Structures are given as C-alpha cells and as structure tokens.
Amino acid sequence: MNYSWLGDPFYQEYLWTGFLNTILLVAISAVAGLALAVLTALARLRGPRPVAWLAGAYVTVIRGTPLLVQLFFFYYGVGRLMEGVPGLRESWFWPIVREPFFFGALTFILSVGAYSGEIFRGAMQSVPSGELEAGRAFGLSSWQILYRLWLPRAFQIGLPSLTGEMILLLKSVPLVSTIAVMDLLQAANIVRDETFLVYEPLLLITGIYLAIVILLTLVMRTVERSFPGVKATQKRWLPIRRL
C-alpha cells in the first residue's frame, strides 16, 4: 500500500474540502429534512384533506423514485429552468442556487423529509392516547400538548429508526459526485486519476465513513438514553433468574 500521496498539500486540500462538504450536506439535510418530516407527518395526520393528500403524494413520489433520478431531475431539470427566470441572475439568491451543492442539499432534504415523515407518522400514532388525555386534564392547550408531549414522545419512539435514516443519508451523499460536488468520493476519484492508485484512496474514505457512522451511532444512543424515564439496563452475559 502506498500512502505517500497523503503528504502532498494538493491532495490534502481536496480531501479536506470533500470531508467538510460531506459533513455539511449531512448536517443541513438532517436538520431541514427532519423539520420537513414533522410538518409532513402533521399534515397527513391532522391536516385538511387536500393538504393531507398533497403530503401523501409527496411521500409516494419521493419514496417511489430512485434518489439518483431525483438528483438529476433537480440539477439538470429544475436548475436549467431556473436560469431562465427573469431577474434571478441579478438577485442575491443566484450565487446559491447556481451551485450544484444547493441541488444536492435540496434533494437530500426532500428525501429525508419523506422517509422520516413516515417514521414520525407511525411514531405519533404509537404514542398512547392516555398520555395526551393526561395533558388535556392538566389544562394544556393543543399547541402545548403537541410540542411538550406528542412530538417528544414520538421522537423518542422513532429515534432508532431515525438513526438508521441518518446513516442511510450519510451513505447517499457520494451520489453528489455525479453532479460535480467535491465530496469524499470525488476527492478519492481525483487522487486515483492523478496517482493511478485504486485501492488506497477508496480504503481511506471507507475508514472515514466508518468513523463517522460509529460517532453518529454513539451520539444518537446518548440522545436516546438522555430522555426522561429511560433507565440504563444492566448488561449481563446470561440472563439471571432470581428465585
């Protein structure tokens, strides 16, 4: 194995830029996507019928089409249409929307919103109705019940599935290399093309992805254990039956 190229500032800059873009894409898509997921779940559960139908159609389309097709649709399709919008090139918004990073983030946000929205919907339906009735008995308003009882409990119930969704999001980020976004895979491709080394750059980014996944899993487990009422269970090699 030859890793002497890691000492070259040229390749270091590409790897560092790819790492930062990967983390930034995951962070933006996770935060905005989860916010969209909550709105989607609420629209399907409590929204008016037209709003619920639109939310259901959005979920069906996003979940029923490949992520790569969605990425190409927004970048090559919507992106080309936006170039012809009058006044857009002169606005402050143009330097943002002309970058492929914007369309990558938009695609991932919509994907997380659809998949996590179904997770939230199932989790919200799984919250015992007695807990919500207890909130009403204490005189809480509908808004207070939503953000103090219903959403926190739904988040707690759906957290294991949301952790898996965040890991899938991280593993989907390399798709942006197809639209010229500098991520870890694109950086590895540049190293491979310049040095003719195939395995070394791929093994390096594989290790980086594994490290991020392990760190993300540990963080989500810590969040899960930090919820009120969650007690850490004592681990044993074999179950001990007390007489």
C-alpha positions in Angstrom: 0.0 0.0 0.0 1.3 3.4 -1.0 0.0 6.4 1.0 2.9 8.8 0.3 0.4 11.0 -1.6 -1.2 12.0 1.7 1.8 14.3 2.4 1.0 16.3 -0.8 -0.9 19.5 0.1 -2.7 19.3 -3.2 -4.4 16.1 -2.3 -4.9 17.2 1.3 -6.9 20.2 0.2 -9.2 18.0 -1.9 -9.7 15.5 0.9 -10.4 18.2 3.5 -12.8 20.0 1.2 -14.6 16.7 0.4 -14.8 15.9 4.1 -16.3 19.3 5.0 -18.8 19.2 2.2 -19.9 15.7 3.2 -20.4 16.7 6.8 -22.2 20.0 5.8 -24.5 18.1 3.4 -25.4 15.6 6.1 -26.0 18.3 8.8 -28.1 20.6 6.5 -30.1 17.7 5.1 -30.7 16.2 8.6 -31.9 19.4 10.3 -34.0 20.7 7.4 -35.2 17.2 6.5 -36.4 16.4 10.0 -38.2 19.7 10.2 -40.0 18.9 6.9 -40.7 15.4 8.2 -42.5 16.7 11.2 -44.6 19.0 9.0 -45.3 16.1 6.6 -46.4 13.8 9.5 -48.7 16.5 10.9 -50.2 17.3 7.5 -51.0 13.6 7.0 -52.5 13.1 10.5 -54.2 16.4 11.3 -54.2 18.5 8.1 -57.2 19.2 5.9 -58.0 16.6 3.3 -56.3 18.5 0.4 -53.2 19.1 2.5 -53.1 15.5 3.6 -53.5 14.3 0.0 -50.6 16.6 -1.2 -48.4 15.4 1.7 -49.2 11.7 0.8 -48.5 12.4 -2.9 -45.1 13.9 -2.0 -44.2 11.0 0.2 -45.3 8.5 -2.5 -43.3 10.2 -5.3 -40.1 10.6 -3.3 -40.1 7.1 -1.9 -41.1 5.6 -5.2 -38.3 7.1 -7.4 -34.6 6.5 -7.2 -32.6 9.1 -5.3 -30.2 9.5 -8.3 -33.1 10.2 -10.6 -34.3 12.9 -8.2 -30.8 14.4 -8.0 -30.5 14.6 -11.8 -34.1 16.0 -12.1 -33.4 18.9 -9.8 -29.8 19.6 -11.1 -30.3 19.2 -14.8 -34.0 19.9 -15.0 -35.0 22.5 -12.4 -31.6 24.0 -12.4 -31.8 24.7 -16.2 -35.3 26.1 -15.8 -34.2 28.5 -13.0 -31.6 30.0 -15.4 -34.5 31.4 -17.4 -36.4 33.0 -14.5 -36.4 36.8 -15.1 -34.4 38.8 -12.5 -33.0 35.7 -10.8 -29.5 36.2 -12.1 -29.4 39.7 -10.6 -30.7 38.6 -7.2 -28.8 37.7 -4.0 -30.2 34.2 -4.4 -28.5 33.4 -7.6 -24.9 32.7 -6.2 -26.6 30.0 -4.0 -28.9 28.3 -6.5 -26.4 28.1 -9.3 -24.1 25.8 -7.3 -24.6 22.0 -7.5 -24.3 21.9 -3.7 -27.7 23.6 -3.5 -29.4 20.9 -5.6 -27.7 18.1 -3.7 -28.8 19.5 -0.4 -32.4 20.1 -1.8 -32.6 16.5 -3.0 -31.5 15.1 0.3 -33.8 17.3 2.3 -36.8 16.2 0.4 -35.7 12.5 0.7 -35.2 12.8 4.5 -38.5 14.6 4.8 -40.4 11.9 3.0 -38.8 8.8 4.7 -38.6 10.4 8.1 -42.1 11.8 7.8 -43.4 8.3 7.6 -41.3 7.3 10.6 -42.7 10.3 12.5 -46.3 9.5 11.4 -46.0 5.9 12.7 -44.3 7.1 15.9 -47.0 9.8 16.6 -49.7 7.2 16.1 -47.9 4.9 18.6 -48.0 7.5 21.4 -50.6 6.2 24.0 -53.7 8.3 23.9 -53.7 8.3 27.7 -50.6 10.5 27.8 -52.3 13.1 25.6 -55.5 12.9 27.6 -53.4 13.5 30.7 -52.1 16.7 29.2 -55.6 17.9 28.4 -56.6 17.0 32.0 -53.8 19.3 33.3 -55.2 22.1 31.2 -52.6 22.2 28.4 -53.6 23.7 25.1 -53.4 21.8 21.9 -50.2 23.5 20.9 -48.6 22.7 24.3 -49.7 19.1 24.0 -48.1 19.0 20.6 -44.6 20.4 21.4 -44.4 19.3 25.0 -45.9 15.8 24.9 -46.8 14.4 21.5 -43.7 15.3 19.4 -41.1 14.5 22.2 -42.7 11.1 22.8 -42.9 10.4 19.0 -39.2 11.4 18.6 -38.3 9.0 21.4 -40.3 6.1 19.9 -38.9 6.7 16.4 -35.3 7.5 17.3 -33.9 4.0 16.5 -35.4 4.2 13.0 -34.3 7.8 12.6 -30.7 6.8 13.5 -30.8 4.3 10.6 -32.2 7.0 8.3 -29.3 9.3 9.2 -26.8 6.6 8.4 -28.5 6.0 5.0 -28.3 9.7 4.4 -24.6 9.7 5.0 -24.1 6.7 2.6 -26.2 8.6 0.0 -24.0 11.6 0.0 -21.4 10.2 -2.5 -24.1 10.5 -5.2 -23.4 14.2 -5.4 -20.1 13.4 -7.0 -22.1 12.8 -10.2 -23.0 16.5 -10.3 -19.5 17.8 -9.7 -19.8 18.4 -5.9 -16.5 17.9 -4.1 -17.2 15.2 -1.6 -15.1 12.4 -0.2 -15.7 10.1 -3.2 -14.9 12.9 -5.7 -11.7 13.6 -3.8 -10.8 9.9 -3.9 -11.5 9.8 -7.7 -9.2 12.8 -8.2 -6.4 11.0 -6.3 -7.0 7.8 -8.3 -6.8 9.7 -11.6 -3.7 11.6 -10.7 -1.7 8.8 -9.0 -3.2 5.7 -10.7 -3.7 4.2 -7.2 -7.1 2.4 -6.9 -7.4 0.8 -3.5 -5.6 3.3 -1.3 -7.9 6.4 -1.7 -11.0 4.2 -1.5 -9.8 2.4 1.6 -9.1 5.8 3.2 -12.5 7.2 2.6 -14.1 3.9 3.7 -12.3 4.3 7.0 -13.6 7.9 7.3 -17.2 6.9 6.6 -17.0 4.1 9.2 -15.6 6.5 11.8 -18.5 9.0 11.1 -21.1 6.2 11.3 -19.7 5.0 14.6 -19.6 8.5 16.0 -23.2 9.2 14.8 -24.4 6.0 16.3 -22.9 6.8 19.7 -24.3 10.3 19.6 -27.8 9.0 18.8 -27.6 6.4 21.5 -26.6 9.0 24.0 -29.6 11.1 23.0 -31.9 8.1 23.3 -30.6 7.4 26.8 -31.0 11.0 27.9 -34.8 11.0 27.5 -36.6 11.3 30.9 -37.8 8.0 32.1 -35.3 5.9 30.2 -33.2 3.8 32.5 -30.0 2.2 31.5 -30.3 -1.6 31.7 -27.6 -3.6 33.4 -25.8 -5.8 30.8 -25.2 -9.5 31.6 -23.7 -12.3 29.6 -26.5 -14.6 30.5 -30.0 -13.8 31.9 -30.1 -14.4 35.7 -33.3 -15.7 37.0 -34.0 -14.7 40.6 -35.8 -17.2 42.7 
